[in-house]
C-alpha cells in the first residue's frame, strides 16, 4: 500500500485516503461556511488558499506510486466528488444569491471558496471521469462540465487537445508572449468550434460504416446548459441565476487558466514526415507541489497524463524533475494560474524561464 506524505526530506507516495482528505475536508468546511457565514466562511477560504500554499512549502514532493500499484478506491472517490459537485453547486448558488441571509462579506467568501472548489476540484475530477472507458463515469464527468456551462470541453479536450497539444492546431495551447485574456477568448471559441468539427468527422465515419449514434454531443451540451439555466431561474429567481452564471464563469476561468499555464510557449517540432513529434515531458509544464496536487487529483502531473490519458490519478508519475530541458513551474499550479491573470507579472516570471528552457532543450538536442 502507498505510504502517506512526509515532511521535507522524505518522499512518499500518497494513497487515495490522502486525496480524499485534501478534497473532502475543505468541502466539509465550505458547507457550514455557506450556512453560517462570518469567520466560518472566511476560515474555509483560508484553508483552501493559505493552508494549501503553506503545505506545498512544508511537505516533501510526493513520490511516484509503484508502476503496478492498484488503488481500488480511486474510482469511488471520483464518483463521490462527482455527485458532491452538484450539491455543492446548488448550495453555493443558494448562499451567494442571498438565500441563507448572509452579509455581503460572507457571501464573497462563500463565492470564492466554492468557486475554487468548482474550478479546481470539480474540474480536475470531471477531467478524470471523461477519460474513463466506463459509460457511467464518462457521463458523470460530462454532466459536471455541462453544469458549469462548458460541456463542449468534453469533446475539445479529448479529441482536439490530446491530439494537437503543443502545436498551433490546439486552441488550448498558449503561444509564447500570448496574454491570458487574449488566450481565454481564443481557447473558448476555437475549442468549441474544433470540438464540434471533430464530432462531425466522427459522425461521418460512423455513417460511412452504416452505423448510427445517439444524440449529437453538442445537442447534449447546449440543451443541458439551457436546462440548467432554466432550472436555476425557476428555483432561485434572477438573483440565483446571476449567482449561477458568476460561479460557472469563475470555474471556467480557472479551467482556462490551467490550460494556459500547462503548455505556455511549448512547441512540438515537426518530425521527418512533417508531423509533430510524439508528445513527451518537454511539452507540458509540471508542478511537484504535493498539497495542491492532492487537491487537484494530480492534475499538475500533466505530462504523464498526456503520455497515459487513461492512467488513474493516483498512478500519475512525476519522474525525474532535474532532467535538463524539463519544464517545471516555479510555484504550484493554482498559484501560477492566479499569476496568469496579470499578464505583465506572468511574462516577468515565465518568459525568462521559457527562454532558459528553450536553450537547455536545444543544448540537449
C-alpha positions as CSV (number, residue, x, y, z in Angstrom):
1,X,0.0,0.0,0.0
2,X,1.2,3.5,-0.8
3,X,2.5,5.4,2.2
4,X,1.5,8.8,3.4
5,X,3.2,12.1,2.5
6,X,6.2,13.1,4.6
7,X,7.8,16.4,5.6
8,X,10.6,18.0,3.8
9,X,13.5,15.5,3.3
10,X,11.3,12.4,2.7
11,X,9.4,11.3,-0.4
12,X,6.4,9.0,-0.1
13,X,3.5,8.2,-2.4
14,X,0.1,9.1,-1.2
15,X,-2.8,6.7,-1.1
16,X,-6.4,7.5,-2.0
17,X,-7.1,8.5,1.6
18,X,-4.8,11.5,1.2
19,X,-6.6,12.6,-1.9
20,X,-10.0,12.2,-0.1
21,X,-8.7,14.2,2.9
22,X,-7.4,17.0,0.6
23,X,-10.7,17.3,-1.4
24,X,-13.4,16.4,1.0
25,X,-12.2,18.2,4.2
26,X,-12.3,21.7,2.5
27,X,-15.8,20.9,1.2
28,X,-16.9,19.9,4.7
29,X,-15.7,23.3,5.9
30,X,-17.3,25.2,3.0
31,X,-20.8,23.8,3.8
32,X,-21.1,25.3,7.3
33,X,-19.5,28.5,5.9
34,X,-22.4,28.7,3.4
35,X,-24.9,28.3,6.3
36,X,-23.3,30.4,9.0
37,X,-21.1,32.9,7.2
38,X,-18.7,35.1,9.2
39,X,-15.4,33.6,10.4
40,X,-16.6,30.1,9.4
41,X,-16.8,31.1,5.7
42,X,-13.5,33.0,5.8
43,X,-11.9,30.1,7.7
44,X,-12.9,27.7,5.0
45,X,-11.5,30.0,2.3
46,X,-8.2,30.3,4.3
47,X,-7.8,26.5,4.4
48,X,-8.3,26.3,0.6
49,X,-5.8,29.1,-0.1
50,X,-3.3,29.9,2.6
51,X,-3.1,26.4,4.1
52,X,-2.6,24.8,0.7
53,X,0.2,27.3,-0.1
54,X,1.9,26.6,3.3
55,X,1.7,22.8,2.9
56,X,3.1,23.0,-0.6
57,X,6.2,24.6,1.0
58,X,6.4,22.4,4.1
59,X,5.7,19.0,2.6
60,X,8.2,17.0,0.5
61,X,7.2,16.4,-3.1
62,X,5.2,13.1,-3.2
63,X,7.0,10.1,-4.7
64,X,5.6,8.2,-7.6
65,X,3.4,5.2,-6.9
66,X,4.8,1.9,-8.0
67,X,4.0,1.2,-11.6
68,X,1.9,-1.8,-10.7
69,X,0.1,-0.2,-7.7
70,X,-3.6,-0.7,-7.7
71,X,-5.8,1.9,-6.0
72,X,-9.2,0.1,-5.7
73,X,-11.0,3.1,-4.1
74,X,-9.8,5.7,-6.6
75,X,-12.9,5.4,-8.7
76,X,-15.1,5.6,-5.6
77,X,-13.6,8.9,-4.7
78,X,-14.2,10.2,-8.2
79,X,-17.8,9.1,-8.1
80,X,-18.3,10.8,-4.6
81,X,-16.7,14.0,-5.8
82,X,-18.8,14.0,-9.0
83,X,-22.1,13.6,-7.0
84,X,-20.9,16.1,-4.4
85,X,-20.3,18.7,-7.1
86,X,-24.0,19.1,-7.8
87,X,-24.9,19.5,-4.2
88,X,-22.0,22.0,-3.7
89,X,-23.1,24.0,-6.7
90,X,-26.7,24.2,-5.6
91,X,-25.7,25.2,-2.1
92,X,-23.3,27.9,-3.4
93,X,-26.0,29.4,-5.7
94,X,-28.4,29.5,-2.8
95,X,-26.0,31.1,-0.4
96,X,-24.4,33.5,-2.8
97,X,-27.8,34.7,-4.1
98,X,-28.9,35.6,-0.5
99,X,-30.9,32.5,0.3
100,X,-29.1,31.9,3.6
101,X,-29.3,35.5,4.7
102,X,-25.5,36.1,4.9
103,X,-24.0,39.5,4.9
104,X,-22.2,40.7,1.8
105,X,-18.7,39.9,3.1
106,X,-19.7,36.4,3.9
107,X,-21.2,35.9,0.5
108,X,-18.0,37.0,-1.1
109,X,-16.1,34.4,1.0
110,X,-18.6,31.7,0.1
111,X,-18.4,32.6,-3.6
112,X,-14.6,32.5,-3.8
113,X,-14.4,29.3,-1.6
114,X,-17.0,27.3,-3.6
115,X,-15.7,28.8,-6.8
116,X,-12.2,27.5,-6.1
117,X,-13.7,24.1,-5.3
118,X,-15.7,24.0,-8.5
119,X,-12.9,25.3,-10.6
120,X,-10.1,23.2,-9.2
121,X,-11.6,20.0,-7.7
122,X,-14.7,19.6,-9.7
123,X,-12.9,20.4,-12.9
124,X,-10.0,18.1,-12.2
125,X,-12.4,15.3,-11.3
126,X,-14.6,15.8,-14.4
127,X,-11.4,15.7,-16.4
128,X,-10.5,12.4,-14.8
129,X,-14.0,11.0,-15.5
130,X,-14.2,11.9,-19.2
131,X,-11.1,9.8,-19.7
132,X,-12.7,6.7,-18.2
133,X,-13.9,4.0,-20.6
134,X,-16.9,3.1,-18.3
135,X,-20.0,4.8,-19.8
136,X,-21.5,5.8,-16.4
137,X,-18.3,7.5,-15.2
138,X,-17.8,9.3,-18.5
139,X,-21.4,10.6,-18.5
140,X,-20.9,11.9,-14.9
141,X,-17.9,13.9,-16.0
142,X,-19.8,15.2,-19.0
143,X,-22.6,16.4,-16.8
144,X,-20.3,18.2,-14.4
145,X,-18.9,20.2,-17.3
146,X,-22.5,20.8,-18.6
147,X,-23.5,22.1,-15.2
148,X,-20.5,24.6,-15.4
149,X,-21.8,25.6,-18.9
150,X,-18.7,24.3,-20.7
151,X,-19.9,20.9,-21.8
152,X,-18.0,21.2,-25.1
153,X,-14.8,20.8,-23.2
154,X,-15.6,17.1,-23.1
155,X,-15.1,16.9,-26.8
156,X,-12.5,19.6,-27.3
157,X,-10.2,18.2,-24.6
158,X,-10.3,14.5,-25.6
159,X,-10.5,14.9,-29.4
160,X,-8.5,18.1,-30.0
161,X,-6.2,18.9,-27.2
162,X,-4.8,15.4,-26.7
163,X,-4.1,15.1,-30.4
164,X,-2.7,18.6,-31.1
165,X,-1.3,19.8,-27.7
166,X,1.8,21.9,-28.0
167,X,1.1,22.7,-31.7
168,X,-0.6,25.7,-33.4
169,X,-3.6,23.5,-34.2
170,X,-4.5,23.2,-30.5
171,X,-6.7,26.1,-29.2
172,X,-5.8,25.1,-25.6
173,X,-2.0,25.7,-26.1
174,X,-0.9,29.2,-25.2
175,X,1.7,30.7,-27.5
176,X,4.8,32.4,-26.3
177,X,4.0,36.0,-25.4
178,X,0.2,35.5,-25.6
179,X,-1.5,37.1,-22.6
180,X,-4.1,35.1,-20.7
181,X,-7.1,37.2,-21.6
182,X,-6.3,37.0,-25.3
183,X,-5.8,33.3,-24.9
184,X,-9.0,32.7,-22.9
185,X,-11.2,34.2,-25.6
186,X,-9.4,32.3,-28.4
187,X,-9.3,29.0,-26.5
188,X,-13.0,29.0,-25.6
189,X,-14.4,29.9,-29.0
190,X,-11.9,27.9,-31.1
191,X,-12.2,25.0,-28.7
192,X,-15.9,25.0,-29.2
193,X,-15.6,25.0,-33.0
194,X,-12.7,22.5,-33.1
195,X,-14.6,20.0,-30.8
196,X,-17.7,20.3,-33.0
197,X,-15.7,19.7,-36.2
198,X,-14.1,16.6,-34.6
199,X,-17.5,15.3,-33.5
200,X,-18.9,15.9,-37.0
201,X,-16.0,13.9,-38.6
202,X,-16.6,11.1,-36.2
203,X,-20.3,11.0,-37.1
204,X,-19.5,11.0,-40.8
205,X,-17.2,8.0,-40.2
206,X,-20.0,6.1,-38.5
207,X,-22.4,6.9,-41.3
208,X,-19.9,5.6,-43.8
209,X,-19.8,2.4,-41.9
210,X,-23.6,2.2,-41.8
211,X,-23.7,2.8,-38.1
212,X,-25.8,5.2,-36.1
213,X,-25.0,7.1,-33.0
214,X,-27.1,8.5,-30.2
215,X,-27.8,12.2,-29.7
216,X,-25.2,14.6,-31.0
217,X,-22.8,15.5,-28.1
218,X,-23.2,19.2,-28.9
219,X,-27.0,18.9,-28.7
220,X,-26.5,17.4,-25.2
221,X,-24.1,20.2,-24.2
222,X,-26.4,23.0,-25.4
223,X,-29.7,21.6,-24.2
224,X,-28.1,20.6,-20.9
225,X,-26.8,24.1,-20.4
226,X,-30.2,25.6,-21.3
227,X,-31.9,23.2,-18.9
228,X,-29.6,24.2,-16.1
229,X,-30.2,27.9,-16.6
230,X,-34.0,27.3,-16.7
231,X,-33.9,25.2,-13.6
232,X,-31.9,27.8,-11.6
233,X,-34.1,30.6,-12.8
234,X,-37.2,28.8,-11.8
235,X,-35.9,27.7,-8.4
236,X,-33.9,30.7,-7.4
237,X,-35.1,33.7,-9.5
238,X,-32.9,36.2,-11.2
239,X,-30.5,36.5,-8.2
240,X,-29.9,32.8,-8.2
241,X,-29.4,32.9,-12.0
242,X,-26.8,35.7,-11.6
243,X,-25.0,33.8,-8.8
244,X,-25.0,30.6,-11.0
245,X,-23.6,32.5,-14.0
246,X,-20.8,34.0,-11.9
247,X,-19.9,30.7,-10.2
248,X,-19.8,28.9,-13.6
249,X,-17.8,31.7,-15.1
250,X,-15.3,31.6,-12.2
251,X,-14.9,27.8,-12.7
252,X,-14.4,28.2,-16.4
253,X,-11.8,30.9,-15.8
254,X,-9.8,28.5,-13.7
255,X,-10.1,25.7,-16.3
256,X,-8.8,28.1,-19.0
257,X,-6.0,29.4,-16.7
258,X,-4.9,25.8,-16.0
259,X,-4.8,25.1,-19.8
260,X,-2.9,28.3,-20.3
261,X,-0.2,27.5,-17.7
262,X,0.3,23.9,-18.5
263,X,1.5,24.3,-22.1
264,X,2.5,28.0,-22.3
265,X,5.1,28.6,-25.0
266,X,5.9,24.9,-25.5
267,X,6.0,23.5,-29.0
268,X,6.4,20.1,-30.6
269,X,8.8,20.2,-33.5
270,X,8.0,18.6,-36.9
271,X,9.2,15.1,-37.4
272,X,10.7,13.5,-40.6
273,X,7.3,13.4,-42.3
274,X,6.2,16.8,-41.2
275,X,4.0,15.6,-38.4
276,X,4.7,16.8,-34.8
277,X,7.0,14.6,-32.8
278,X,5.2,12.4,-30.1
279,X,4.3,14.4,-27.1
280,X,6.6,14.0,-24.1
281,X,7.8,15.5,-20.8
282,X,9.2,18.5,-22.7
283,X,5.8,19.6,-23.9
284,X,3.9,20.3,-20.6
285,X,4.7,22.4,-17.5
286,X,4.6,20.1,-14.5
287,X,4.5,21.1,-10.8
288,X,5.8,18.9,-7.9
289,X,4.0,20.7,-5.1
290,X,2.3,18.0,-3.1
291,X,-0.7,19.6,-1.3
292,X,-2.1,21.2,-4.4
293,X,-1.5,18.0,-6.4
294,X,-3.7,16.2,-3.9
295,X,-6.3,18.9,-4.0
296,X,-6.4,18.7,-7.8
297,X,-6.1,14.9,-8.1
298,X,-2.6,15.0,-9.5
299,X,-3.6,17.3,-12.4
300,X,-0.2,19.1,-12.1
301,X,1.4,15.9,-13.3
302,X,0.3,16.9,-16.7
303,X,2.9,15.4,-18.9
304,X,2.3,11.9,-17.7
305,X,-1.4,12.4,-18.3
306,X,-0.7,13.2,-21.9
307,X,1.6,10.1,-22.2
308,X,-1.1,7.9,-20.5
309,X,-4.5,9.5,-20.8
310,X,-6.3,6.6,-19.1
311,X,-4.0,6.2,-16.2
312,X,-5.8,6.8,-12.9
313,X,-4.9,9.9,-11.0
314,X,-3.1,8.2,-8.1
315,X,-0.8,6.4,-10.6
316,X,0.3,9.6,-12.5
317,X,4.0,9.9,-12.3
318,X,6.3,12.9,-11.9
319,X,9.5,11.2,-12.8
320,X,12.9,13.0,-12.6
321,X,12.3,16.7,-12.2
322,X,16.0,17.6,-12.6
323,X,16.4,16.5,-16.2
324,X,17.8,19.4,-18.3
325,X,15.1,20.9,-20.5
326,X,12.2,19.5,-18.3
327,X,9.5,22.2,-17.9
328,X,8.8,22.7,-14.2
329,X,6.7,25.5,-12.8
330,X,8.3,27.6,-10.1
331,X,5.2,27.6,-7.9
332,X,2.1,25.4,-7.6
333,X,-0.4,25.2,-10.4
334,X,-3.1,27.2,-8.6
335,X,-0.6,29.9,-7.7
336,X,0.6,30.1,-11.3
337,X,-2.9,30.2,-12.7
338,X,-3.6,33.2,-10.4
339,X,-0.4,34.8,-11.6
340,X,-1.5,34.3,-15.3
341,X,-4.5,36.6,-14.7
342,X,-1.9,39.5,-14.6
343,X,-0.1,39.2,-17.9
344,X,2.8,41.6,-17.1
345,X,3.7,39.7,-13.9
346,X,3.3,36.4,-15.7
347,X,5.7,37.4,-18.5
348,X,8.2,38.7,-16.0
349,X,8.2,35.3,-14.3
350,X,7.8,32.9,-17.1
351,X,9.2,34.3,-20.3
352,X,12.7,34.3,-18.9
353,X,12.2,30.8,-17.6
354,X,10.9,29.8,-21.0
355,X,13.9,31.2,-22.8
356,X,16.3,29.3,-20.5
357,X,14.3,26.1,-21.0
358,X,14.5,26.5,-24.8
359,X,18.2,26.9,-24.6
360,X,18.5,23.9,-22.4
361,X,16.4,21.8,-24.8
362,X,18.4,23.0,-27.7
363,X,21.7,22.1,-26.0
364,X,20.3,18.6,-25.1
365,X,19.2,18.1,-28.7
